[in-house]
């Protein structure tokens, strides 16, 4: 009986072992089911998704480059047009070759002031030279300078090369790092004598930092390289952030055509780069721009993940084939050997599945990260577009903007908007607000950063999903449980087109300027702030610039005429436009006063002119007010300040003559001691004393010599030395001024005493 029981237990054990072995047959199909889709996913990512991401990146790169190139082209074109217009102004086409600037010093002063105004009119300009080629060459840059022989050669070369062109900067002999290697040259046409060989020319040196910042904008990411190349002269202008020795070497050798054959190249640092190239026309020349951005910055992580998925999937398929082979052998074995060859312990066949699932999870996380990066990039691009709208650079917004940025049509069409203007006192407040807006409106808030302390926010919404109360609620969250508020906010009413953004911003600027003291940290614009619709208006910047120039020159009549022209330009315009234009003109005058080193409160005694401008709707009275109450007092104050400075300098020069007349002294030496240029000292001296420096020195020396001749018995030679002359020259100049020789003068006065 026991023997039978033992045999039954043995059969049951073998049967259980056989069933356990058969369960291993499931491993192969599970691996196969998991591995094949994983392989397909990996191959799709490697061959399709990566390419799509590359193409999308290249497309965004092209749009960024085109937008920035349009901006750069506008800036350089404005500089070229401004210089060309200046060269044809009658003030610069005068026959300066026949003018003695020592006598006609006021002309030199006007030249200097006009050149200073032109030099400060553009961020591109570092220094402007006005060269007068005659028997005695001169240059204003902007002060009057005598020119060394080497520099005369450089200036004359500029004149001979052409009338209007971009050329190599040969004037930067001291290798100043902030000056670019390229200059803009414009010869001034002569209208006086076609046979006159004297010439004058403008040479504009550019600010290298400004150009480099413009070139920086060609890259949408912090990595990559960008260049501007003058095709004629081979000058390469690169960005501030990055330069690549290999790429720079290719460009400096003039071999840039190798970079234009393909949009994606592999010859830089052994990486794939998106390279956007093109050209823009300049006067008598053409420039090439190149922007290279590494594609791997986005695609490499995704490509690596796809490779891991492909490898793991292939391993899974290989294992499934091996297991299937073993399973087939196991099934075909005689039943008598099944229990001996199969291990009853379960194997760890879940490891490959778990790894694949983990890789899929990593891929999902990577995708979320990439989508976040793309969203950040898109928001930065939209913020850049909004900034250009605020600055008024898209006059044809409705057509051009939507055509160029069609993928952002969801933002530009069928939306309503709020604009929020925020002035911060502490930067940590800005970070807190950014976090809150990102939490409540993650895809609807776009920041425009004007300065670190001043920002604007555009909130987009549709179907009334965001209300004004929602925005005020967020602002209230930052002010709760606080004793003081470290920022001020002005919120616009909702508007239904970004076409109005520029006007909304201007309304807020006017509102801010009209507030003497903020009583609330959050202000909402009233509902009656109406937006313009079909009033096509362009502010008259050309008239404003002429007014600023003539304020600097003190030309009262011309200023009055220009203000009348400004008033006529505003005739028939709406009240909002008139108010905006007058406030804009007043702000420009105030900026000039401050830029010239003056404090408006010292001139106007803390008058609140903004309030008068805003509440006075009579254009004629306002123009008269600007002329009589703002411009005229400033010019008078400046002239009084200049006169006081002149009197002090001239008095110091007279004291210097009285204390040092017995030595060899010169105008240049006196000017150096007083830290002023020779021309200005000579001009001021004649204005205040009534005679020039040399004549006054001569007269004073002769007066001292006459005292010595009458009151002492010194020899004539000794007296000459005592008053700063050599004996022979002293005799000649004394007789020329007194009609007698020193000896005759002494004898005559001695005899009179007797």
Residue pairs with C-beta under 8 A, 6 or more apart in sequence:
14 339
16 344
17 338
17 339
17 342
17 344
18 338
18 339
18 342
20 342
20 344
20 346
21 330
21 338
21 342
21 343
21 344
23 346
24 323
24 327
24 330
24 342
24 347
24 349
25 327
25 331
27 320
27 323
27 347
27 349
28 320
28 321
28 323
28 324
28 327
29 320
30 349
30 353
31 316
31 317
31 319
31 320
31 323
31 349
31 352
31 353
32 316
32 317
32 320
34 316
34 352
34 353
34 356
35 312
35 313
35 314
35 315
35 316
35 317
35 320
35 352
35 356
36 313
36 317
38 309
38 312
38 313
38 316
38 356
38 359
38 360
39 309
39 310
39 313
39 314
39 317
41 309
41 360
41 363
42 306
42 307
42 308
42 309
42 310
42 313
43 306
43 310
45 302
45 303
45 305
45 306
45 309
45 363
46 303
46 306
46 307
46 310
49 302
49 306
50 299
50 302
50 303
50 306
53 298
53 299
53 302
53 370
54 264
54 272
54 274
54 295
54 298
54 299
57 274
57 293
57 295
57 298
57 299
58 263
58 264
58 274
58 276
58 295
60 220
60 377
60 381
61 220
61 274
61 276
61 291
61 293
62 276
63 381
63 404
63 405
64 217
64 218
64 219
64 220
64 381
65 218
65 276
65 278
65 289
65 291
66 404
67 384
67 388
67 404
68 214
68 217
68 218
69 218
69 278
69 280
69 289
71 214
71 217
71 388
71 393
72 214
72 215
72 217
72 228
72 280
72 289
73 280
74 393
75 122
75 124
75 214
76 124
76 282
78 122
79 122
79 124
79 125
79 184
79 204
80 164
80 184
80 282
80 283
82 118
82 121
82 122
83 184
83 186
83 202
83 204
84 164
84 186
86 92
86 118
86 186
86 202
87 93
87 186
87 187
87 188
87 189
87 202
88 189
91 110
91 114
92 130
92 188
92 200
93 188
93 189
93 190
93 191
95 190
95 192
95 193
95 196
96 107
96 132
96 134
96 200
97 132
97 134
97 135
97 196
97 198
99 107
101 107
101 108
101 138
101 144
101 679
102 679
102 682
105 679
105 682
105 683
106 683
108 140
108 144
108 679
109 683
110 553
111 130
111 140
111 142
111 144
112 140
112 142
112 143
112 144
113 142
113 552
113 553
114 549
114 553
115 128
115 130
115 140
115 141
115 142
116 142
116 552
117 548
117 549
117 552
118 125
118 128
119 125
119 127
119 128
119 142
120 595
121 545
123 207
123 210
124 206
124 207
124 210
124 211
125 204
125 205
125 206
125 207
126 178
126 179
126 180
126 205
126 206
126 207
126 208
127 141
127 179
127 204
127 205
128 141
128 142
128 202
128 203
128 204
128 205
129 139
129 140
129 141
129 155
129 171
129 202
129 203
129 204
129 205
130 139
130 140
130 141
130 142
130 200
130 201
130 202
131 137
131 138
131 139
131 147
131 155
131 158
131 159
131 200
131 201
131 202
131 203
132 138
132 139
132 140
132 198
132 200
133 152
133 155
133 156
133 159
133 198
133 199
133 200
133 201
134 198
136 146
137 147
137 152
137 155
138 144
138 145
138 146
138 147
139 145
139 147
139 151
139 155
143 677
143 679
144 677
144 679
147 155
151 171
154 170
154 171
155 201
155 203
157 170
158 167
158 183
158 185
158 201
158 203
159 187
159 199
159 201
161 167
161 185
162 185
162 187
162 284
163 186
163 187
163 189
164 185
164 186
164 187
164 283
164 284
165 184
165 185
165 232
165 283
165 284
165 285
166 182
166 183
166 184
166 185
166 230
166 232
166 233
166 282
166 283
166 284
166 285
167 182
167 183
167 185
167 233
168 181
168 182
168 183
168 233
168 235
169 179
169 180
169 181
169 182
169 183
169 205
171 183
171 203
171 205
172 179
172 181
172 205
177 208
178 207
178 208
178 209
179 205
179 206
179 207
179 208
180 205
180 206
180 207
180 208
180 211
180 237
181 235
181 237
182 206
182 230
182 233
182 235
182 237
183 203
183 204
183 205
183 206
184 202
184 203
184 204
184 206
184 283
185 201
185 202
185 203
185 204
186 201
186 202
186 204
187 199
187 200
187 201
187 202
188 199
188 200
188 201
188 202
190 196
190 198
190 199
190 200
208 237
209 240
211 228
211 237
212 237
212 238
212 239
212 240
213 240
215 226
215 227
215 228
215 237
215 238
215 239
215 240
216 226
216 239
216 240
216 241
218 226
218 239
218 276
218 289
218 291
219 225
219 226
219 239
219 241
219 291
219 293
220 293
220 377
220 380
220 381
221 293
221 297
222 241
223 242
223 293
223 294
223 297
224 242
224 273
224 291
224 292
224 293
224 294
225 238
225 239
225 242
225 243
225 244
225 247
225 268
225 290
225 291
225 292
226 238
226 239
226 289
226 290
226 291
226 292
227 236
227 237
227 238
227 239
227 247
227 248
227 251
227 289
227 290
227 291
228 236
228 237
228 238
228 287
228 288
228 289
229 235
229 236
229 237
229 251
229 256
229 287
229 288
229 289
229 290
230 237
230 285
230 287
231 279
231 285
231 286
231 287
231 288
232 284
232 285
232 286
234 252
234 254
236 248
236 251
236 252
238 248
244 268
244 269
244 292
246 267
246 268
246 269
247 259
247 268
247 290
247 292
250 256
250 258
250 259
251 290
256 277
256 288
256 290
258 267
259 265
259 275
259 277
259 290
259 292
260 275
260 277
262 275
263 274
263 275
263 276
264 272
264 273
264 274
264 275
264 295
265 272
265 273
265 275
265 292
266 272
266 273
268 292
269 294
271 294
271 295
271 296
272 294
272 295
272 296
272 299
273 292
273 293
273 294
273 295
274 292
274 293
274 294
274 295
275 290
275 291
275 292
276 290
276 291
277 288
277 289
277 290
277 291
278 288
278 289
279 286
279 287
279 288
279 289
280 286
280 287
280 289
281 287
298 370
298 373
301 366
301 370
302 366
302 370
305 359
305 362
305 363
305 366
308 359
309 356
309 359
309 360
309 363
312 352
312 355
312 356
312 359
313 356
315 352
316 352
316 356
319 352
330 338
330 341
330 342
333 341
375 443
378 408
379 446
381 405
381 408
382 408
382 411
382 446
383 446
383 447
383 448
383 449
385 394
385 401
385 405
385 408
386 446
386 448
386 456
386 458
386 498
386 501
387 448
388 394
389 397
389 401
389 498
389 501
389 502
390 448
390 456
390 501
390 502
390 505
391 502
392 502
394 400
394 401
397 498
397 499
398 499
401 412
402 409
402 412
402 413
405 412
411 460
412 498
414 462
415 460
415 461
415 462
415 496
416 460
416 461
416 462
416 464
416 494
416 495
416 496
417 458
417 459
417 460
417 461
417 494
417 495
417 496
417 498
417 501
418 458
418 459
418 461
418 466
418 468
418 471
418 491
418 492
418 493
418 494
419 456
419 457
419 458
419 459
419 491
419 492
419 495
419 501
419 504
419 505
419 508
420 456
420 457
420 458
420 459
420 471
420 489
420 490
420 491
420 492
421 456
421 489
421 490
421 491
421 505
421 508
421 512
422 430
422 433
422 454
422 455
422 456
422 457
422 487
422 488
422 489
423 453
423 454
423 487
423 488
423 489
423 512
424 430
424 452
424 453
424 454
424 455
424 486
424 487
425 453
425 486
425 487
426 486
426 487
427 452
427 453
429 478
429 486
429 487
430 452
430 455
430 487
432 478
433 474
433 478
433 487
434 447
436 474
436 477
436 478
437 445
437 457
437 459
437 474
438 445
440 470
440 474
441 459
441 466
444 459
444 460
444 461
444 466
445 457
445 458
445 459
446 457
446 458
446 459
446 460
447 455
447 456
447 457
448 455
448 456
448 457
448 458
449 455
450 456
456 505
458 498
458 501
459 466
459 471
468 491
468 493
468 494
468 524
471 491
472 491
472 522
472 524
475 489
475 522
479 485
479 521
485 521
487 521
488 518
488 521
488 522
488 523
489 521
489 522
489 523
490 508
490 511
490 512
490 522
490 523
490 524
490 525
491 522
491 523
491 524
491 525
492 504
492 507
492 508
492 525
492 529
493 524
493 525
493 526
493 527
493 529
495 501
495 504
495 531
500 531
500 532
503 531
503 532
503 576
504 531
506 580
507 525
507 529
507 576
508 525
510 579
510 580
510 583
510 614
511 523
511 525
513 583
513 587
513 610
514 610
514 611
514 614
516 608
516 611
530 576
532 574
532 576
532 577
535 573
535 574
535 577
537 573
537 577
539 580
539 581
539 584
540 566
540 569
540 581
543 562
543 565
543 566
543 569
544 566
544 584
544 585
544 588
546 558
546 562
547 559
547 562
547 563
547 566
547 585
547 589
548 588
548 589
548 592
550 558
550 559
550 562
551 559
551 589
551 592
551 631
551 634
551 635
552 592
552 596
554 635
554 638
554 639
556 632
556 635
559 627
559 631
560 627
563 623
563 626
563 627
564 623
566 581
566 585
566 623
567 619
567 620
567 623
570 577
570 578
570 581
570 582
570 619
571 619
573 581
575 617
578 617
578 619
579 613
579 614
579 617
582 613
582 619
582 622
582 626
583 610
583 613
583 614
585 626
586 609
586 610
586 613
586 626
586 630
589 626
589 630
589 631
589 634
590 600
593 600
593 603
593 634
594 600
596 638
598 634
598 637
598 638
602 637
603 633
603 634
603 637
604 629
604 630
604 633
607 629
609 629
609 630
612 625
613 622
616 622
616 625
646 684
646 687
646 688
647 688
649 674
649 676
649 681
649 684
650 684
650 685
650 688
650 689
652 674
653 670
653 674
653 681
653 685
653 693
654 689
654 696
656 665
656 670
656 673
656 674
657 665
657 670
657 696
657 697
657 700
658 700
661 697
661 700
661 701
661 704
661 723
661 724
662 721
662 722
662 723
662 724
663 724
664 724
665 697
665 724
667 678
667 681
667 682
667 693
667 694
668 678
670 681
670 693
671 677
671 678
671 680
671 681
674 681
681 693
682 692
682 693
685 692
685 693
685 696
686 692
686 693
689 696
691 699
698 733
698 737
699 737
701 723
701 724
701 725
702 723
702 733
702 734
702 737
702 738
704 722
704 723
705 719
705 720
705 722
705 723
705 730
705 734
705 742
706 738
706 745
708 714
708 719
708 722
708 723
709 716
709 719
709 742
709 745
709 746
709 749
710 746
710 749
710 750
712 719
714 722
716 727
716 730
716 731
716 742
716 743
717 727
719 730
719 742
720 726
720 727
720 729
720 730
720 731
720 742
721 727
723 730
725 733
730 742
731 741
731 742
734 740
734 741
734 742
734 745
735 741
738 745
740 748
